[in-house]
Amino acid sequence: MFDLLGGGILGGIFGGVFRLAPEVLKFFDKKNERSHELMMFSRQCELEQQRGQMRLAEIGAQREAAVDAGVMDAFNAAIHQQADMVKAAGGWAASLSASVRPVVTYWMLLIWSFVHIWFAWNAWLAGAPATEVFKTMMSPDFSALLVGSLNFELLVRTLKQRGL
């Protein structure tokens, strides 16, 4: 009986299994290959999408740089045009135009200082200690205005000396 199973039936079964095994392995291999290709395609699509977004951002940055350069050119042209108009108007107009900013700056500092000194004097007359009066007079707002105005005036002179 063992010869009967060993010779024909068992040999046929093993032969069939060994004949089908490569086909089953090919099926699973193709399935894995297709899923790998799908995954690679999706990654490639993501990469292309990121490249497109980067390109759009680059184009936007170039556009903003061009607009900024145009704004600066227009600003410089307006300054030069105003300077040419003042020169064409004559010497007194140029002097008046040049004196506006310093006069307004000094006027603001004078009024602000006078108000602070007046309040400090009245507080001192009312009996407030001198240290408290000074601390109140030199408020952060007053200090910022004073230092900002002086820095602006000094920077304008420095930039003019350098031709900027």
N, CA, C and O atoms as a DFTB+ gen file, in Angstrom:
656 C
 N C O
     1  1       0.824      -1.163       0.000
     2  2       0.000       0.000       0.000
     3  2       0.883       1.246       0.000
     4  3       0.572       2.271      -0.606
     5  1       2.017       1.098       0.725
     6  2       2.942       2.198       0.739
     7  2       3.503       2.441      -0.653
     8  3       3.766       3.584      -1.025
     9  1       3.685       1.397      -1.409
    10  2       4.163       1.544      -2.787
    11  2       3.127       2.237      -3.650
    12  3       3.465       2.990      -4.563
    13  1       1.905       1.985      -3.364
    14  2       0.839       2.589      -4.154
    15  2       0.788       4.098      -3.897
    16  3       0.661       4.902      -4.820
    17  1       0.891       4.455      -2.602
    18  2       0.864       5.893      -2.265
    19  2       2.170       6.562      -2.671
    20  3       2.182       7.699      -3.142
    21  1       3.272       5.836      -2.479
    22  2       4.570       6.423      -2.781
    23  2       4.795       6.576      -4.259
    24  3       5.468       7.514      -4.687
    25  1       4.257       5.693      -5.038
    26  2       4.567       5.733      -6.449
    27  2       3.734       6.710      -7.233
    28  3       4.293       7.537      -7.953
    29  1       2.442       6.659      -7.130
    30  2       1.646       7.458      -8.045
    31  2       0.951       8.640      -7.424
    32  3       1.085       9.769      -7.898
    33  1       0.223       8.393      -6.383
    34  2      -0.610       9.468      -5.828
    35  2       0.249      10.500      -5.106
    36  3       0.116      11.703      -5.329
    37  1       1.135      10.010      -4.236
    38  2       1.984      10.938      -3.483
    39  2       2.912      11.700      -4.435
    40  3       3.141      12.894      -4.242
    41  1       3.422      11.061      -5.406
    42  2       4.284      11.719      -6.391
    43  2       3.513      12.756      -7.181
    44  3       4.044      13.818      -7.506
    45  1       2.239      12.445      -7.497
    46  2       1.405      13.405      -8.234
    47  2       1.079      14.624      -7.384
    48  3       1.066      15.758      -7.864
    49  1       0.812      14.358      -6.096
    50  2       0.490      15.478      -5.197
    51  2       1.717      16.375      -5.030
    52  3       1.631      17.595      -5.172
    53  1       2.869      15.747      -4.723
    54  2       4.087      16.547      -4.565
    55  2       4.454      17.260      -5.864
    56  3       4.901      18.407      -5.841
    57  1       4.271      16.602      -6.957
    58  2       4.571      17.233      -8.253
    59  2       3.666      18.419      -8.510
    60  3       4.114      19.456      -8.999
    61  1       2.374      18.264      -8.176
    62  2       1.434      19.369      -8.364
    63  2       1.746      20.543      -7.447
    64  3       1.695      21.704      -7.854
    65  1       2.077      20.209      -6.175
    66  2       2.407      21.276      -5.223
    67  2       3.662      22.024      -5.684
    68  3       3.704      23.254      -5.670
    69  1       4.678      21.265      -6.089
    70  2       5.900      21.919      -6.531
    71  2       5.702      22.676      -7.849
    72  3       6.425      23.626      -8.147
    73  1       4.731      22.247      -8.612
    74  2       4.443      22.939      -9.872
    75  2       3.670      24.227      -9.598
    76  3       3.861      25.218     -10.303
    77  1       2.802      24.229      -8.585
    78  2       2.002      25.408      -8.255
    79  2       2.762      26.408      -7.365
    80  3       2.439      27.596      -7.353
    81  1       3.744      25.939      -6.642
    82  2       4.474      26.807      -5.709
    83  2       5.081      28.021      -6.407
    84  3       4.921      29.132      -5.901
    85  1       5.767      27.873      -7.535
    86  2       6.307      29.065      -8.189
    87  2       5.221      30.049      -8.620
    88  3       5.432      31.262      -8.592
    89  1       4.048      29.519      -9.024
    90  2       2.958      30.411      -9.443
    91  2       2.408      31.200      -8.257
    92  3       2.096      32.384      -8.377
    93  1       2.295      30.531      -7.116
    94  2       1.819      31.209      -5.904
    95  2       2.834      32.261      -5.477
    96  3       2.461      33.374      -5.106
    97  1       4.116      31.911      -5.530
    98  2       5.152      32.877      -5.165
    99  2       5.176      34.075      -6.125
   100  3       5.391      35.210      -5.700
   101  1       4.953      33.813      -7.422
   102  2       4.890      34.898      -8.396
   103  2       3.710      35.825      -8.096
   104  3       3.820      37.043      -8.230
   105  1       2.581      35.236      -7.690
   106  2       1.393      36.023      -7.370
   107  2       1.680      36.983      -6.199
   108  3       1.370      38.172      -6.271
   109  1       2.274      36.450      -5.129
   110  2       2.592      37.298      -3.969
   111  2       3.673      38.323      -4.298
   112  3       3.640      39.450      -3.805
   113  1       4.640      37.921      -5.142
   114  2       5.696      38.835      -5.534
   115  2       5.123      39.989      -6.355
   116  3       5.508      41.138      -6.141
   117  1       4.218      39.710      -7.284
   118  2       3.594      40.763      -8.107
   119  2       2.746      41.682      -7.233
   120  3       2.714      42.893      -7.450
   121  1       2.061      41.110      -6.246
   122  2       1.245      41.908      -5.343
   123  2       2.131      42.883      -4.552
   124  3       1.800      44.061      -4.414
   125  1       3.250      42.381      -4.039
   126  2       4.184      43.245      -3.308
   127  2       4.799      44.294      -4.224
   128  3       4.996      45.445      -3.831
   129  1       5.098      43.880      -5.444
   130  2       5.686      44.804      -6.405
   131  2       4.711      45.930      -6.745
   132  3       5.107      47.091      -6.846
   133  1       3.438      45.583      -6.921
   134  2       2.427      46.599      -7.228
   135  2       2.236      47.573      -6.054
   136  3       2.107      48.779      -6.262
   137  1       2.219      47.052      -4.839
   138  2       2.059      47.943      -3.685
   139  2       3.290      48.839      -3.532
   140  3       3.170      50.003      -3.147
   141  1       4.468      48.299      -3.831
   142  2       5.683      49.106      -3.773
   143  2       5.644      50.205      -4.838
   144  3       5.992      51.352      -4.560
   145  1       5.227      49.857      -6.042
   146  2       5.135      50.854      -7.110
   147  2       4.108      51.928      -6.760
   148  3       4.336      53.107      -7.029
   149  1       2.994      51.541      -6.172
   150  2       1.974      52.505      -5.765
   151  2       2.521      53.451      -4.694
   152  3       2.285      54.658      -4.745
   153  1       3.246      52.899      -3.734
   154  2       3.832      53.717      -2.684
   155  2       4.871      54.685      -3.278
   156  3       4.910      55.858      -2.907
   157  1       5.703      54.196      -4.191
   158  2       6.715      55.050      -4.815
   159  2       6.056      56.142      -5.657
   160  3       6.537      57.275      -5.685
   161  1       4.967      55.813      -6.339
   162  2       4.250      56.807      -7.138
   163  2       3.650      57.893      -6.245
   164  3       3.698      59.076      -6.583
   165  1       3.094      57.495      -5.120
   166  2       2.513      58.494      -4.210
   167  2       3.609      59.385      -3.623
   168  3       3.408      60.588      -3.460
   169  1       4.749      58.807      -3.310
   170  2       5.872      59.613      -2.799
   171  2       6.379      60.580      -3.868
   172  3       6.720      61.725      -3.575
   173  1       6.422      60.103      -5.103
   174  2       6.863      60.955      -6.193
   175  2       5.871      62.103      -6.407
   176  3       6.278      63.228      -6.696
   177  1       4.574      61.820      -6.264
   178  2       3.565      62.874      -6.384
   179  2       3.734      63.910      -5.266
   180  3       3.624      65.111      -5.509
   181  1       3.998      63.447      -4.054
   182  2       4.225      64.366      -2.931
   183  2       5.454      65.240      -3.189
   184  3       5.437      66.442      -2.923
   185  1       6.513      64.630      -3.708
   186  2       7.729      65.370      -4.002
   187  2       7.472      66.442      -5.057
   188  3       7.937      67.574      -4.920
   189  1       6.739      66.090      -6.101
   190  2       6.434      67.063      -7.151
   191  2       5.558      68.188      -6.613
   192  3       5.710      69.345      -7.006
   193  1       4.649      67.846      -5.722
   194  2       3.796      68.865      -5.115
   195  2       4.640      69.823      -4.267
   196  3       4.424      71.034      -4.317
   197  1       5.586      69.305      -3.500
   198  2       6.466      70.154      -2.699
   199  2       7.353      71.023      -3.580
   200  3       7.601      72.188      -3.272
   201  1       7.826      70.446      -4.677
   202  2       8.640      71.238      -5.606
   203  2       7.817      72.385      -6.198
   204  3       8.311      73.503      -6.344
   205  1       6.576      72.101      -6.530
   206  2       5.697      73.140      -7.070
   207  2       5.450      74.248      -6.056
   208  3       5.464      75.427      -6.410
   209  1       5.222      73.877      -4.789
   210  2       5.014      74.879      -3.749
   211  2       6.277      75.719      -3.540
   212  3       6.195      76.931      -3.341
   213  1       7.428      75.078      -3.584
   214  2       8.681      75.814      -3.425
   215  2       8.882      76.783      -4.586
   216  3       9.340      77.909      -4.389
   217  1       8.543      76.349      -5.778
   218  2       8.687      77.210      -6.958
   219  2       7.743      78.407      -6.855
   220  3       8.128      79.532      -7.172
   221  1       6.501      78.165      -6.411
   222  2       5.562      79.269      -6.232
   223  2       6.062      80.247      -5.168
   224  3       5.935      81.460      -5.332
   225  1       6.625      79.730      -4.089
   226  2       7.169      80.603      -3.042
   227  2       8.343      81.412      -3.583
   228  3       8.490      82.589      -3.254
   229  1       9.173      80.789      -4.408
   230  2      10.306      81.490      -5.003
   231  2       9.828      82.597      -5.933
   232  3      10.383      83.696      -5.936
   233  1       8.803      82.306      -6.719
   234  2       8.255      83.318      -7.626
   235  2       7.658      84.468      -6.820
   236  3       7.822      85.633      -7.179
   237  1       6.965      84.137      -5.727
   238  2       6.389      85.174      -4.871
   239  2       7.458      86.042      -4.240
   240  3       7.299      87.259      -4.148
   241  1       8.548      85.427      -3.805
   242  2       9.647      86.193      -3.205
   243  2      10.295      87.113      -4.237
   244  3      10.644      88.252      -3.925
   245  1      10.456      86.619      -5.466
   246  2      11.026      87.448      -6.520
   247  2      10.109      88.626      -6.840
   248  3      10.572      89.741      -7.079
   249  1       8.802      88.362      -6.841
   250  2       7.833      89.419      -7.114
   251  2       7.874      90.465      -6.004
   252  3       7.865      91.665      -6.278
   253  1       7.920      90.013      -4.755
   254  2       7.983      90.959      -3.636
   255  2       9.268      91.780      -3.677
   256  3       9.255      92.972      -3.370
   257  1      10.372      91.148      -4.052
   258  2      11.639      91.881      -4.154
   259  2      11.553      92.932      -5.260
   260  3      12.051      94.047      -5.101
   261  1      10.925      92.577      -6.372
   262  2      10.781      93.537      -7.464
   263  2       9.884      94.699      -7.051
   264  3      10.165      95.851      -7.381
   265  1       8.801      94.398      -6.327
   266  2       7.905      95.460      -5.854
   267  2       8.646      96.357      -4.863
   268  3       8.540      97.581      -4.934
   269  1       9.393      95.752      -3.943
   270  2      10.149      96.541      -2.967
   271  2      11.172      97.435      -3.663
   272  3      11.348      98.594      -3.289
   273  1      11.840      96.896      -4.668
   274  2      12.811      97.702      -5.404
   275  2      12.112      98.849      -6.128
   276  3      12.632      99.963      -6.184
   277  1      10.937      98.574      -6.680
   278  2      10.171      99.633      -7.346
   279  2       9.719     100.705      -6.376
   280  3       9.752     101.892      -6.701
   281  1       9.297     100.298      -5.185
   282  2       8.882     101.271      -4.167
   283  2      10.058     102.142      -3.757
   284  3       9.924     103.359      -3.636
   285  1      11.215     101.516      -3.544
   286  2      12.397     102.289      -3.160
   287  2      12.814     103.247      -4.278
   288  3      13.207     104.381      -4.003
   289  1      12.731     102.802      -5.534
   290  2      13.061     103.687      -6.651
   291  2      12.102     104.874      -6.705
   292  3      12.523     106.006      -6.940
   293  1      10.808     104.611      -6.485
   294  2       9.829     105.691      -6.491
   295  2      10.068     106.656      -5.325
   296  3       9.936     107.870      -5.483
   297  1      10.416     106.116      -4.168
   298  2      10.707     106.951      -2.999
   299  2      11.910     107.844      -3.265
   300  3      11.873     109.041      -2.982
   301  1      12.978     107.261      -3.809
   302  2      14.180     108.046      -4.139
   303  2      13.874     109.101      -5.195
   304  3      14.366     110.227      -5.108
   305  1      13.064     108.744      -6.193
   306  2      12.708     109.713      -7.235
   307  2      11.909     110.871      -6.639
   308  3      12.103     112.021      -7.033
   309  1      11.012     110.580      -5.695
   310  2      10.229     111.640      -5.059
   311  2      11.125     112.566      -4.252
   312  3      10.941     113.782      -4.271
   313  1      12.090     111.999      -3.548
   314  2      13.018     112.827      -2.763
   315  2      13.841     113.721      -3.686
   316  3      14.007     114.911      -3.417
   317  1      14.354     113.149      -4.772
   318  2      15.150     113.943      -5.707
   319  2      14.304     115.019      -6.383
   320  3      14.775     116.133      -6.612
   321  1      13.053     114.682      -6.701
   322  2      12.167     115.659      -7.324
   323  2      11.880     116.810      -6.361
   324  3      11.878     117.973      -6.765
   325  1      11.638     116.490      -5.092
   326  2      11.383     117.539      -4.105
   327  2      12.623     118.417      -3.928
   328  3      12.517     119.640      -3.837
   329  1      13.794     117.786      -3.879
   330  2      15.034     118.567      -3.741
   331  2      15.242     119.468      -4.947
   332  3      15.673     120.611      -4.790
   333  1      14.947     118.984      -6.143
   334  2      15.081     119.801      -7.349
   335  2      14.109     120.972      -7.334
   336  3      14.459     122.072      -7.760
   337  1      12.886     120.745      -6.845
   338  2      11.896     121.818      -6.768
   339  2      12.345     122.902      -5.784
   340  3      12.187     124.093      -6.052
   341  1      12.904     122.482      -4.646
   342  2      13.367     123.458      -3.653
   343  2      14.527     124.270      -4.221
   344  3      14.590     125.484      -4.030
   345  1      15.446     123.599      -4.922
   346  2      16.572     124.318      -5.516
   347  2      16.098     125.312      -6.577
   348  3      16.627     126.417      -6.693
   349  1      15.093     124.896      -7.347
   350  2      14.577     125.771      -8.404
   351  2      13.825     126.960      -7.822
   352  3      13.759     128.010      -8.461
   353  1      13.258     126.824      -6.630
   354  2      12.485     127.916      -6.029
   355  2      13.382     129.039      -5.538
   356  3      12.931     130.181      -5.450
   357  1      14.593     128.764      -5.227
   358  2      15.495     129.823      -4.784
   359  2      16.090     129.532      -3.432
   360  3      15.760     128.533      -2.792
   361  1      16.972     130.416      -2.999
   362  2      17.724     130.211      -1.771
   363  2      16.875     130.259      -0.526
   364  3      17.067     129.445       0.377
   365  1      15.922     131.208      -0.448
   366  2      15.129     131.327       0.777
   367  2      14.213     130.124       0.952
   368  3      13.981     129.690       2.081
   369  1      13.681     129.570      -0.151
   370  2      12.805     128.394      -0.052
   371  2      13.602     127.179       0.408
   372  3      13.106     126.367       1.188
   373  1      14.831     127.056      -0.073
   374  2      15.675     125.940       0.351
   375  2      16.012     126.057       1.827
   376  3      16.017     125.064       2.554
   377  1      16.297     127.294       2.268
   378  2      16.613     127.498       3.689
   379  2      15.408     127.208       4.567
   380  3      15.534     126.578       5.616
   381  1      14.234     127.671       4.135
   382  2      13.015     127.425       4.904
   383  2      12.701     125.930       4.965
   384  3      12.340     125.405       6.018
   385  1      12.841     125.257       3.833
   386  2      12.571     123.819       3.790
   387  2      13.541     123.047       4.672
   388  3      13.148     122.094       5.345
   389  1      14.804     123.452       4.670
   390  2      15.809     122.751       5.469
   391  2      15.637     123.011       6.955
   392  3      16.074     122.210       7.781
   393  1      14.998     124.136       7.305
   394  2      14.877     124.482       8.725
   395  2      13.629     123.899       9.387
   396  3      13.512     123.968      10.611
   397  1      12.716     123.341       8.645
   398  2      11.450     122.884       9.222
   399  2      11.663     121.772      10.240
   400  3      11.181     121.872      11.368
   401  1      12.351     120.752       9.877
   402  2      12.519     119.609      10.780
   403  2      13.274     119.986      12.059
   404  3      12.808     119.645      13.146
   405  1      14.409     120.668      11.979
   406  2      15.077     121.022      13.233
   407  2      14.248     121.974      14.099
   408  3      14.229     121.838      15.323
   409  1      13.565     122.934      13.475
   410  2      12.760     123.873      14.254
   411  2      11.634     123.143      14.971
   412  3      11.376     123.408      16.145
   413  1      10.963     122.231      14.283
   414  2       9.873     121.467      14.911
   415  2      10.427     120.573      16.021
   416  3       9.805     120.441      17.075
   417  1      11.558     119.976      15.799
   418  2      12.162     119.111      16.823
   419  2      12.513     119.918      18.072
   420  3      12.179     119.525      19.189
   421  1      13.191     121.049      17.870
   422  2      13.566     121.875      19.022
   423  2      12.330     122.432      19.727
   424  3      12.297     122.513      20.955
   425  1      11.329     122.810      18.961
   426  2      10.091     123.327      19.543
   427  2       9.413     122.271      20.417
   428  3       8.979     122.567      21.530
   429  1       9.322     121.023      19.904
   430  2       8.727     119.934      20.694
   431  2       9.509     119.710      21.979
   432  3       8.917     119.576      23.050
   433  1      10.818     119.667      21.884
   434  2      11.634     119.456      23.075
   435  2      11.501     120.613      24.060
   436  3      11.464     120.388      25.269
   437  1      11.428     121.840      23.566
   438  2      11.286     123.000      24.436
   439  2       9.944     122.982      25.168
   440  3       9.897     123.184      26.381
   441  1       8.849     122.739      24.432
   442  2       7.520     122.709      25.056
   443  2       7.439     121.568      26.063
   444  3       6.979     121.759      27.189
   445  1       7.880     120.393      25.663
   446  2       7.821     119.225      26.555
   447  2       8.658     119.468      27.820
   448  3       8.228     119.154      28.930
   449  1       9.847     120.025      27.634
   450  2      10.711     120.307      28.783
   451  2      10.092     121.373      29.681
   452  3      10.116     121.244      30.905
   453  1       9.540     122.424      29.080
   454  2       8.921     123.481      29.877
   455  2       7.769     122.928      30.713
   456  3       7.644     123.262      31.891
   457  1       6.933     122.092      30.118
   458  2       5.806     121.506      30.850
   459  2       6.317     120.643      31.991
   460  3       5.776     120.696      33.096
   461  1       7.336     119.859      31.743
   462  2       7.889     118.997      32.790
   463  2       8.509     119.820      33.927
   464  3       8.315     119.512      35.103
   465  1       9.245     120.855      33.566
   466  2       9.864     121.687      34.599
   467  2       8.790     122.413      35.409
   468  3       8.911     122.543      36.627
   469  1       7.739     122.885      34.732
   470  2       6.655     123.578      35.427
   471  2       5.963     122.648      36.425
   472  3       5.710     123.020      37.571
   473  1       5.656     121.405      35.956
   474  2       5.045     120.433      36.883
   475  2       5.999     120.083      38.031
   476  3       5.566     119.958      39.177
   477  1       7.269     119.928      37.737
   478  2       8.244     119.605      38.778
   479  2       8.355     120.753      39.794
   480  3       8.435     120.507      40.997
   481  1       8.360     121.992      39.318
   482  2       8.441     123.147      40.205
   483  2       7.225     123.212      41.123
   484  3       7.354     123.451      42.323
   485  1       6.050     122.998      40.550
   486  2       4.821     123.020      41.356
   487  2       4.797     121.877      42.366
   488  3       4.329     122.059      43.490
   489  1       5.285     120.722      41.990
   490  2       5.332     119.585      42.923
   491  2       6.317     119.873      44.047
   492  3       6.061     119.540      45.204
   493  1       7.440     120.490      43.706
   494  2       8.433     120.818      44.733
   495  2       7.904     121.882      45.694
   496  3       8.137     121.819      46.901
   497  1       7.186     122.861      45.133
   498  2       6.578     123.891      45.981
   499  2       5.506     123.302      46.901
   500  3       5.283     123.800      48.005
   501  1       4.846     122.238      46.438
   502  2       3.814     121.593      47.248
   503  2       4.428     120.721      48.334
   504  3       3.700     120.205      49.182
   505  1       5.735     120.541      48.333
   506  2       6.402     119.800      49.389
   507  2       6.843     118.403      49.011
   508  3       7.215     117.622      49.886
   509  1       6.812     118.065      47.734
   510  2       7.271     116.741      47.315
   511  2       8.790     116.678      47.401
   512  3       9.458     117.676      47.130
   513  1       9.355     115.520      47.776
   514  2      10.816     115.396      47.849
   515  2      11.450     115.570      46.462
   516  3      10.858     115.206      45.446
   517  1      12.632     116.118      46.441
   518  2      13.316     116.407      45.173
   519  2      13.573     115.144      44.354
   520  3      13.485     115.172      43.126
   521  1      13.893     114.028      45.032
   522  2      14.148     112.786      44.287
   523  2      12.886     112.301      43.594
   524  3      12.945     111.827      42.459
   525  1      11.744     112.414      44.261
   526  2      10.487     111.980      43.641
   527  2      10.107     112.901      42.491
   528  3       9.595     112.451      41.466
   529  1      10.362     114.188      42.667
   530  2      10.072     115.146      41.595
   531  2      10.920     114.821      40.368
   532  3      10.417     114.830      39.245
   533  1      12.206     114.535      40.582
   534  2      13.090     114.217      39.456
   535  2      12.658     112.921      38.768
   536  3      12.641     112.839      37.540
   537  1      12.307     111.901      39.574
   538  2      11.851     110.630      38.984
   539  2      10.581     110.841      38.170
   540  3      10.420     110.247      37.104
   541  1       9.685     111.677      38.662
   542  2       8.447     111.950      37.929
   543  2       8.740     112.744      36.666
   544  3       8.152     112.489      35.615
   545  1       9.637     113.696      36.768
   546  2       9.967     114.531      35.614
   547  2      10.639     113.720      34.503
   548  3      10.336     113.919      33.327
   549  1      11.533     112.823      34.857
   550  2      12.248     112.012      33.866
   551  2      11.505     110.699      33.633
   552  3      12.031     109.616      33.893
   553  1      10.305     110.813      33.151
   554  2       9.477     109.631      32.889
   555  2      10.039     108.867      31.685
   556  3      10.814     109.425      30.907
   557  1       9.662     107.620      31.530
   558  2      10.129     106.870      30.348
   559  2       9.696     107.515      29.029
   560  3      10.431     107.468      28.043
   561  1       8.506     108.115      29.010
   562  2       8.051     108.771      27.782
   563  2       8.933     109.973      27.437
   564  3       9.315     110.162      26.283
   565  1       9.248     110.776      28.444
   566  2      10.104     111.942      28.204
   567  2      11.500     111.507      27.772
   568  3      12.077     112.084      26.851
   569  1      12.032     110.508      28.427
   570  2      13.370     110.011      28.070
   571  2      13.387     109.470      26.654
   572  3      14.333     109.717      25.905
   573  1      12.354     108.737      26.281
   574  2      12.287     108.181      24.920
   575  2      12.199     109.296      23.887
   576  3      12.867     109.237      22.854
   577  1      11.381     110.313      24.154
   578  2      11.262     111.429      23.222
   579  2      12.582     112.177      23.090
   580  3      13.016     112.491      21.982
   581  1      13.208     112.455      24.202
   582  2      14.466     113.196      24.189
   583  2      15.561     112.428      23.439
   584  3      16.207     112.964      22.539
   585  1      15.752     111.186      23.821
   586  2      16.811     110.383      23.199
   587  2      16.511     110.118      21.729
   588  3      17.414     110.172      20.895
   589  1      15.250     109.832      21.401
   590  2      14.887     109.590      20.003
   591  2      15.130     110.805      19.135
   592  3      15.648     110.686      18.025
   593  1      14.760     111.974      19.632
   594  2      14.963     113.208      18.859
   595  2      16.441     113.498      18.670
   596  3      16.875     113.836      17.568
   597  1      17.208     113.368      19.728
   598  2      18.651     113.627      19.612
   599  2      19.331     112.620      18.690
   600  3      20.181     112.991      17.880
   601  1      18.958     111.356      18.810
   602  2      19.530     110.341      17.919
   603  2      19.199     110.641      16.467
   604  3      20.049     110.499      15.589
   605  1      17.967     111.053      16.216
   606  2      17.568     111.343      14.844
   607  2      18.402     112.495      14.282
   608  3      18.938     112.403      13.178
   609  1      18.504     113.571      15.049
   610  2      19.273     114.719      14.566
   611  2      20.740     114.347      14.335
   612  3      21.326     114.739      13.326
   613  1      21.333     113.596      15.262
   614  2      22.737     113.212      15.104
   615  2      22.928     112.244      13.951
   616  3      23.920     112.335      13.228
   617  1      21.993     111.316      13.767
   618  2      22.113     110.368      12.652
   619  2      21.958     111.060      11.308
   620  3      22.646     110.708      10.350
   621  1      21.064     112.040      11.221
   622  2      20.892     112.757       9.953
   623  2      22.193     113.462       9.585
   624  3      22.610     113.425       8.427
   625  1      22.826     114.093      10.542
   626  2      24.096     114.770      10.258
   627  2      25.167     113.774       9.834
   628  3      25.920     114.029       8.894
   629  1      25.235     112.642      10.524
   630  2      26.235     111.623      10.185
   631  2      26.000     111.078       8.785
   632  3      26.940     110.912       8.008
   633  1      24.740     110.802       8.467
   634  2      24.444     110.271       7.133
   635  2      24.730     111.310       6.046
   636  3      25.193     110.965       4.959
   637  1      24.454     112.574       6.341
   638  2      24.747     113.622       5.348
   639  2      26.252     113.741       5.113
   640  3      26.690     113.947       3.980
   641  1      27.032     113.615       6.161
   642  2      28.484     113.690       6.011
   643  2      29.022     112.556       5.153
   644  3      30.009     112.720       4.437
   645  1      28.377     111.427       5.231
   646  2      28.810     110.264       4.436
   647  2      28.189     110.231       3.057
   648  3      28.491     109.342       2.261
   649  1      27.333     111.179       2.766
   650  2      26.718     111.248       1.444
   651  2      25.565     110.279       1.271
   652  3      25.225     109.928       0.141
   653  1      24.966     109.845       2.346
   654  2      23.845     108.913       2.244
   655  2      22.516     109.610       2.423
   656  3      21.469     108.967       2.366
